Amino acid sequence: MENITVIIMLLFGVAFLSLISKRYNFPIPIVLVMCGVIISVIPGLPVIALSPEIVFIIFLPPLLYHAAWHTSWSDFKQTIRPITLAAVGLVFFTTGLVAVVAHWLIDDISWPLAFLLGAIVSPPDAVSATAITKGLGLHPRLIAILEGESLVNDASGLVAYKYALTAITAGNFVLWQAGLNFVLMSVLGIAVGLAVGFIMYYIHKKFVCDDIIEVTLTLLTPFASYLIAEHFHGSGVLAVVATGLFLAARTGAIFSHESRIMTNTIWDVLNNILNGLIFILIGLQLRQIMDGISNYSGNALFIWGSVISIVVIVVRFLWVIPATVIPRMLSKRIREKEEFDYRNMIVFGWSGMRGVVSMAAALALPLMLNKTEEFPLRNLIIYLVFCVILSTLVIQGLTLPWLIKKLKIERYSILAEEYNVRNVIVSETISHIEDNFSLLDDELLHNIKSKYEVKFNRLQKTELPANFFGNGKVLDGQIFNEFTRVQIDLLNVERSKLESMHKKGSVNEEIFRKIEKELDLEETRLWMEMYEE
């Protein structure tokens, strides 16, 4: 009971830190890893042992599903080549090079343990990549590659992790068998993920008619996909990613607007809690981990952690440069179709932040090798993994905005793209009204057309880049959001009056909740229209 109380209180602390990070625009993964360090030095906190067997089941499925849910399938398809090169080739290259350096640097680390360490630190983290690059104005293609890489690379990294673990526990490893099994696990995992996605799509579309049940099913889906794939010896990670991408592309067909609002909100909350919880757990165990490696000198531990972290950072550039340049040299189609900017290559190389997946993999290491023997160097491996996460998140995460500024990369503005999309939608809707609603009552038709004509006129006052229309026209600063702000102010007036009546007891609770929900939905829609740079 005491441990649960401590975790709940620390989660309150994480929530408070999240507020601070939002307030001062500070990436939340960096806040969380620093929170883990602070927790580890607070005296009197208990050490909480979490069963390694359930770490993956608790953390990986929902975190990966959330990341996949927010990934564009269209962007993913268009960038599949660089994603595959990074998510498979770079992961195995990192695993191998880290293993070589770790085995050479630390006498106690055997080859299987060295490869295990390399596999754990090889995949960058989807949550970290998204959180740290958000708002930096990077080109959407680069963002798509970073997010896609950190989704798929977890599968290849965890396959390498499992085979290294097998080599340690069973004492055998055959390279060609590992390669063949990797392909089979990947294909089977994707197949299971798509099958689960199709089944859930059918259930949502044909049977579910309640928002609460709909959200409950979305919470259970990633666990079902992961466990079924693992049961049939497929990649549970790829299964979850495949299910998430499949259903995310079809949300318009299976969810009501209320379900989507509720689902997105609950998933954001769950994602935040799980990210905070895993760093709380490592913070609560870090003191015990440091005690377990007290036989090593502080200088040696610092050097080992620093060298492994540097290798993880440098190896990304060693791979990214040829992986970007060689395909362009060999393919005329790539040269003609894809723009090349060496600055994006540098940013990609500096965006390999590690995070939750590596930490979960480290915590999932078994406590015992067999019934009588402890798992060798478990505490040292977890310490080195934490060093890599701390180094990449803090050093790379904090310096990435500075690097982008120094490279003089022009911020990509999505405003012009948003303008085009809104313009097409509104114009098509007005055409549809004119073609199909001509028999409506004149007053009703006028009101309907007025609504969309107002939207169209507001769009024409949108503040866009000066040369967007090709004539150097500079638009004034009063963008179309002013109309939306007025509507939001009026909604607040309505809500205030409704709450006043509710306090006086002059409105039924059911009516109050219904009108309140209508106002909330309308305000949500209006805020979505408000473009915030």
C-alpha positions, 0 to 999 in steps of 0.5 A: 500500500505504501508503494502505491501511495508513493507512485501516486504522489510521484505521478502528481509530481510528473503531472505538475512537471508536465504543466511546467513543460507546457508553460515554458515549451520544454520537451516533456521527455527531457523533463521525465528523464530529469525527474527520474534522476531527481527521484533516485536521490530523494532519501527514504523512497522505497525500491519498487520491483516490477516483474520483468515479464510484464514490463513489455505488456504494460508499457509497449502496446499502448505507447506504440499504439498511440504513436501509430494512431497519430502517424499518417499512413499516406506519409508512411507509404511515401517515405517507406524507403528511408524508414526501412533503411533507418528502422532495420539497417541502422538498428542492426548497425548500431547494435553491432558497433555498440557491441564491439565497443562495449566488449572492447571497453568493459572486460566483464561484458561478454559478446552476448551481453554486449550485443544485448546492450547494443540491441537495447539502445539501438532504437530511437523513441517515437514519443521522444522524437515527436515531442522534441521535434514538435514546433520546430518547423521541420519539413513534414517529410522529415517528421514523417521519416523520424516518426516512421523510423521510431515506430518500426525500429522497435521491432528490429531492435527487440528482435535483436534483443530477444536473440541476444537474450536467448544466446545468454540464457540458452548459450546458442546463436545461429546467424542465418536462423536469426535472420530467417526468423526475423523475416518470419516474425515480421511477416507474421506480426504484420499479418496478425496486426492487420487481421486484428485491425480488420476484426476491430474495424468490423466490430466498431462499424457493425455492432458498437453504438456506445461511446464508452464501449467504443473507447474501452475497445480501443484501449484493449485492442493494442494488448490483444494485437500484441499478445496474439502475435506473441502467442504465435511467435510473431512480432508483437511490436509490428502487430500493434503498429500495423493495427494502429495504422490500419484503424487510424486510417479509418476512424472517420468510418467507424467512430462518431465525433463524440467517440473521437474526442473521447478516445483522443483525450483518454489516449493522451492521458494514458500516454502521459501517465505511462511515460511518467510511470516508467521514469518513476520506476527507473528513478525508484530503482536507480539507487539499488542499481547503483548499489549493485555496481558499487564494485566499479569505480566512479571514473570507470562508470562515467567513462563507460557511460560517456563512451557508449553514449557517444558511440550511439550518437556518432554511429547514426551519422556513419549510417545516415550519410551513405544511406542518404547519398548512395540511393540518390547516386544510383537512382535517377527517379529518386533524384528527380522526385525527392528534394535534397538538403544536406541540412535535413540529413544533419538534423535527422542524424542529431534526432536519435533520442532514446527513451521509453522503449529502451528503458522498458527493454532494460527493466524487462531483463530477467532477474535470474539466469536460472533458478540458482544464478543471477542474470549477469551484469543486469545492473550495469546494463541498466545503468549504461542504458540510462546513461544513453537515454539521459545523454541523447535526450538532454544533449541532443534534445536541448541542442536540436533547436539551436542546431536548426537555427545555426543551419538556417533552416527555414521554418516550414509553415503549414498555414498555406497548406491549411489554407488550400485544404480549407478553401477546397472543402468550403468551395466544394460544399458551397457548390454542393449546396447550390446544386442540390439544395435549390428546392429548400425554403428560401430563408433556410437556403440563405442561412445555410449558404451564408454560413459557408460564405462567411467561412469562405470570406474569412479564408480570403483574409488569412495571413499567408506568406507574402508571395503566396499569391505570386504578386507580392501581396502582403496581407494585414495581421487581422486573420480570420480567427477574429470571427472564431474568437468572437464565437468562443466569447459568446459560447462562454457567455452561454456557458456562464448563464447555464452554470448560473441556472444550474447552481440555482437549481432551475435546470435539470441535471440531464438537460444541463449535461446535454447542453454543456456537452453541446457547448464543449463540442462546439468550442472544441470545433472552434478552437480547431479552427484557430491556427496557432503558430 
